[in-house]
Amino acid sequence: MIIKVCGMREPENVRDVENLGVDMIGFVFCADSERYVSMVSSNAGIIPDYAYGRQNGDEAPACGAMQKSKPHRVGVFVDDMPQNIVTRIYNYNLDYVQLHGSETAVMIDNLRRTVDPDIRPGLKIIKALSIRSEQDVKRWREYEGHADMLLFDTNGCKAGGNGEHFDWTLLDAYHGNIPFLLSGGISVDDADSINAIRHPMFAGVDLNSRFEVRPGLKDVALLREFIRKLE
């Protein structure tokens, strides 16, 4: 099961979380977010620079083949300008881009062509869908053949980090071929329910607000407890 911890910002906290063996760490580049990572040089220490066990230019792995040595960097964007996304891909050496707004399949294709292979070979793209009804789930059809992974999140007042579940039985309406992450208010208490999910395209979980000491700072002990409970 892929474990993605999103909304991180503090360097030491990032290092502590990566040592738990998580697969992805998400950095929010949306200025409206209380977890926003400002645009500075990646060498400034805001995001730790660490070796991935691969050279620059190597492709990021397929979605089911996360490396356990170091988590992969995911940049989270909400209806941002393409040039801003490309700049952050380059500056932060992102492995994945997570699009959390109303981005279209055309936009995804254009972004991929812009950065792969010249700027970031093998970049993977996650498309987040805000879920309130079965019709929201069925929007997966728009991204089949375009996104590498989907993220099903709660339709709330914010693009992410609302801290609330949606009705997980709505996942039965998903019949696509894109693996998905489950997000939206997941906490330690949800471990048993997550272990019980048998959807063939369920790839893992996205963790955020329910594991925070404050926005942008994660409770490492709580994350460790949750990871231990997962099958």
Disulfide bonds with the S-S distance in Angstrom:
none
